[in-house]
Amino acid sequence: MSTQSDHRHDLVPRPEQTPDALRAALAVVAPGRLEEMQTTKDEAFAKALEWQSLSPVQSWVLTWARDIEIARRPDLSGRHARAKSNLEHEDPVVAHEALRELSAVLDEAMKAVRG
């Protein structure tokens, strides 16, 4: 695993961490998730009002920035898809390795978006 991957083949540039920029990037890399994004955004803003805290909105931004980072980078999206497909493998060693790889992909993407 390398955190210094070749980003010349990224589907879109890394978006700014604003709702509009994230939505525009998602529309390109995973348009089927736009409704999910809006639903979770509405939930995050409702929690922010209820809790009188911006932490739900900040978490929403980071979660979607991470997911878009995975979707926009073929290296990460391929690893992510392979890991997810093996999570329920009948061989527990394969399933455990898939869980480890999925965690590594999520961590790498989060580190990338946190700068």
N, C-alpha and C positions, 0 to 999 in steps of 0.2 A: 504494500500500500504506500502510495506516495501522496503527500499533500501538495507537492509542486507538480501538478499535472499540466499537460499542454492544453491551454484554453483557446487555441485558434479555432477549434471546432464547436465552440459554445453556440447554442441555438440563438440566444439573444445576449446582449451585455447584461451584467449584473445590475438590476434596477435599484434605484434609490429606495430607501425604506420608508416610503409613504404609501398610503392606501391606493392612490391613483396609479403610481408607478408599478406597484406590485400587481395590481389588477391588469394593467396593460401587458406586463410580462407574462402573466398567467394566461391571458387570452391567446398568446402565441404558443407557449410551451405545453399548456394543458387546459384547453378551453372547456373541456368537460367538467372541470372542477370550479368554474366560476360561480355556480349556484351555491356550492359548498362554502366557497370563500365568503360570499355575501351573508350567508346564514351565520357563519362563525363570527363575522365582523359585527353583525347586529347583536349577537350574544355577548361579545366582548364589550361593546359600548354600553349595553344594558347593565352588565356587571360593574363597569366602571362607575356608572351613575349610582348604582345601589351601594357599592363599597366606598364611594367617594375617593377613588384611587385610579390612577392611570395604569396600574400594573396589568390589568386584563388586556388593555389595548396594546401595551408594549409586548406582552406575550403573544398576542395575535400577530403583530408585525413580525416578530422574530420567527414564529412558527411558519408563516407564509414565506418569509424571505428564505428560510431553510428549505422548504419544500420546492420553491422555485429554483433555488440553487441546484438542487438535485435534478429537477426536470430540464433545466437549461444546459446541463453538462452531460454529454453522452457517456463519459467515463463513470460518473456517479449514478446516472439513471440505469445504466446496464447492471452495475453492481447491486443497486437497490432492487431491481426487478428479480435478479437471480436469487438474492438473499430471501426476498419475500416468498418466492415460489418454493423454497426449501424449508420454510419455517415449520411446516407440519409433515415433514418427511418421516417415513416409517423408521428410518435408521436414526436413533437419537443422537449419534455423533454428527451426522449431517445436519440435523435440525439445530443442534447446539452451535455448530460452526456458522450456520445461516444467521442465527441470532447475534452472534459475535460480529459477523460482517455487517449486518443491518445496523447495529449500534455504531460500528466504525464509520459507516457512510453518513449516518445522521450527525455524528460528532464532527466529521470532516466538513460537512456542509455548514454546520453551525459556526465552526471556527472561521470559515471563509466569509460568512456574512457579518460576523462580529468584528472582522478586520484584524 
